[in-house]
Amino acid sequence: MQEFEVFTINNEEGEEHSFMLLKEIEMDGSTYWICNEAFVNEENDNPEEITFGDTVAFKVSKNGEEVIIDSIEDDKEFEKISSKWEELQDEEELEEEDLEFIEEDNQENK
């Protein structure tokens, strides 16, 4: 079972938002995090009761040990990272389809 990192940030109004890191992408000398917004059931804080919202991209940099997470303001930069994420998803879908095909072949050969 794959584990994902969940982190919380505050917006400009001081409201907390939680996100689950899906993928870190290096592109054009910058680091980006592709995340799903995560809503934890606050009644019991059970990590298994998380509802996921929109997928978002953040630009990430480091200042010593501190990780700095920024929104992507430039439309062209956002389009490039969005396209890269879609490309990676398509590749992963193809790999999953290949695995399913191989599994089906193995079952037919038994």
C-alpha positions, 0 to 999 in steps of 0.5 A: 500500500502506497503512503502519501504525505499530507501537509497543511498550509495557511492561505492569505486569510489565515485559513488552513488547507490540507493537501496530499502530495501526489508527485514531485516534478522537476522541470526547467530548473524548478520543483513543483508539487502536484497535490490533491486538496484533502479534507480530514473528518475533524470529528475523529481525525481518522486519517482513513476518512479523508475526502479529496478535492481539486488537484493543484500545483505548487512551485516549491523552493528551499531556503536552508531547511525551510520548504517554501510553497508558492502558488503558480501565478504565471499562466504559461508556467501553469500550463507547462506543469499541467501538461507535464502532469497530464503526460505523466498520468497518461504514461502511468495509465499505459503502464497499468494497462500493460500490467493488466494485459500481461496478467490476463495473458498469464491467466489464459496460459494456465 
